[in-house]
Amino acid sequence: RRVMKLCALELLQRKGAHKLDDGGRLGSGGHRRNASKPDETGLADLVLGPYEGPILPAHKRALLEQSDVVVCTLPGTEETRHFLSSAEFDAMKGGATFVSVGRGIAVDESALVAALPRLGGAALDVFETEPLPADSPLWEQPDSKLLLTAHNADYTADYFRLGWRVWRDNLERVGRGEPLATPVDVGMGY
């Protein structure tokens, strides 16, 4: 049985939970707006972050120690800067896989490079500096350990159709004087 952990926002955690149906456990840690409670899937999340109080290093470490796969979808805020650094990568299981598709500043790339030899591998779609500089040590990592993509993990066959649907829905909401379906809280950074 494999264990996947998400460092994510609640919406992404819930979507991820619905996609895991192989009997694996799902846990999560990160920054959330809402309290942790079971949902219709019967899953409750371990919440770490400013909305539930201070991050407890023991909880964060336990999450990482149990994980076969760690997926980071955190937004880019000062609270999430280097949320995953040396201590976190050291806590991960040997052979674990790390995936980052949120914002690049949530991951300390130097710490990831140092940890990569003992990890099973990593996939990064976002970077601390974009585009990824030509002199980044990430480029020097073996292809068997690291997959780099150009901040395009969200480009699916439905990307434009779904994007236009959201845009149209929000435009209609504005016309009716209703709040947007997909608001951005500029103060929070996402």
C-alpha positions in Angstrom: 0.0 0.0 0.0 1.4 3.4 -1.0 0.7 6.6 1.0 0.3 10.0 -0.7 0.5 13.3 1.2 -0.6 16.7 -0.2 0.8 20.0 1.0 -2.2 21.8 -0.5 -5.1 24.1 -0.3 -8.4 22.6 0.8 -9.9 22.6 -2.6 -7.0 20.7 -4.1 -6.9 18.3 -1.1 -10.5 17.4 -1.6 -10.1 16.9 -5.4 -7.1 14.7 -4.7 -9.0 12.7 -2.1 -11.7 11.8 -4.6 -9.1 10.5 -7.0 -7.4 8.1 -4.6 -9.4 4.9 -4.7 -6.7 2.2 -4.5 -7.0 1.8 -0.7 -4.2 4.1 0.0 -4.4 6.7 2.7 -4.4 10.4 2.0 -3.2 13.0 4.4 -2.4 16.6 4.0 -0.6 19.5 5.5 -0.3 23.1 4.5 -2.1 26.4 4.7 -5.9 26.3 4.6 -8.7 28.7 5.1 -11.1 26.3 6.8 -11.0 24.0 9.8 -10.2 20.3 9.4 -13.2 18.0 9.5 -14.3 14.9 7.7 -16.1 15.4 4.4 -18.3 13.1 2.3 -15.2 10.9 1.6 -14.8 10.2 5.3 -11.4 11.7 5.3 -10.2 14.4 7.7 -7.0 16.3 7.0 -4.1 17.0 9.4 -4.0 20.8 9.1 -0.8 22.7 9.5 -0.6 26.4 9.1 -1.7 29.9 10.3 -5.4 29.2 10.0 -5.3 26.5 12.7 -2.4 27.8 14.8 1.4 27.4 14.5 2.9 24.6 12.4 3.9 21.8 14.7 7.2 20.4 13.4 6.4 16.9 14.8 3.2 16.8 12.8 4.9 18.0 9.6 7.7 15.5 10.1 5.2 12.6 10.7 3.4 13.5 7.5 6.6 13.3 5.5 7.9 10.2 7.2 4.8 8.3 6.2 4.7 9.4 2.6 5.6 7.5 -0.5 4.6 10.5 -2.6 4.5 14.2 -1.5 2.7 16.6 -3.7 3.1 20.3 -3.1 0.5 22.6 -4.5 1.0 25.5 -2.0 0.5 29.1 -3.1 3.4 31.6 -3.1 3.2 33.6 0.1 5.6 34.5 2.8 4.1 31.8 5.1 4.8 29.2 2.4 8.3 30.3 1.4 10.6 27.2 1.7 7.8 25.3 3.4 9.8 22.3 2.2 13.5 22.7 3.0 16.3 20.5 4.3 14.6 19.3 7.4 11.5 18.3 5.4 13.4 16.5 2.7 15.5 14.8 5.3 12.3 13.5 7.0 11.0 12.0 3.8 11.3 8.2 3.3 14.2 7.0 1.2 12.8 6.3 -2.2 9.9 8.7 -1.9 8.7 10.8 -4.8 8.3 14.5 -4.6 6.1 16.6 -6.9 5.8 20.4 -7.0 3.0 22.0 -9.0 2.0 25.0 -6.8 4.4 27.9 -6.5 8.1 27.6 -6.7 9.0 29.5 -3.6 7.4 26.8 -1.4 10.4 24.6 -2.2 14.0 25.2 -1.3 15.6 24.0 -4.5 19.1 23.7 -3.0 17.7 21.4 -0.3 15.9 19.3 -2.9 19.1 18.9 -4.9 20.9 17.8 -1.8 18.2 15.2 -1.0 17.6 14.0 -4.5 20.2 11.1 -4.4 18.2 9.4 -1.6 14.7 10.1 -3.0 13.1 8.0 -5.6 12.8 11.1 -7.8 11.1 14.4 -8.2 9.0 16.3 -10.7 8.9 20.1 -10.7 6.6 22.2 -12.8 7.3 25.4 -10.9 10.6 27.0 -9.7 11.8 29.7 -7.3 12.9 31.7 -10.3 11.0 31.4 -13.6 12.1 30.7 -16.2 14.5 28.4 -14.6 18.0 30.0 -14.9 20.5 28.2 -17.2 22.9 27.9 -14.4 20.5 26.2 -12.0 21.8 23.0 -10.4 18.5 21.4 -11.2 19.6 21.2 -14.9 22.6 19.1 -13.8 20.5 16.3 -12.1 20.1 13.0 -13.8 17.0 12.5 -15.9 16.3 9.3 -14.0 15.9 11.4 -10.8 14.3 14.6 -11.9 11.6 15.6 -14.4 11.4 19.4 -15.2 8.4 20.9 -17.0 7.8 24.5 -18.0 5.0 25.6 -15.6 2.4 23.9 -17.8 1.1 21.0 -15.7 -2.4 22.4 -16.0 -2.4 22.3 -19.8 -4.8 19.4 -20.4 -7.0 18.6 -23.4 -9.8 20.5 -21.6 -7.7 23.5 -20.5 -9.2 26.1 -22.8 -12.7 24.8 -22.8 -12.8 24.8 -19.0 -11.0 28.1 -18.7 -13.5 29.8 -21.0 -16.4 28.2 -19.0 -15.0 29.8 -15.8 -14.5 33.1 -17.5 -18.0 33.1 -18.9 -19.5 32.1 -15.6 -17.7 34.9 -13.8 -18.7 37.5 -16.5 -22.4 36.4 -16.1 -22.0 36.7 -12.3 -20.7 40.3 -12.6 -23.6 41.1 -14.9 -26.0 39.8 -12.2 -24.2 41.7 -9.4 -23.1 38.4 -7.8 -19.7 37.6 -6.4 -17.2 35.8 -8.6 -17.1 32.0 -8.5 -13.3 32.0 -8.4 -12.2 35.1 -6.3 -8.6 35.8 -5.5 -7.8 37.2 -2.1 -5.0 39.6 -2.9 -4.2 40.0 0.8 -3.6 36.2 1.2 -1.8 36.0 -2.1 -4.1 33.5 -3.8 
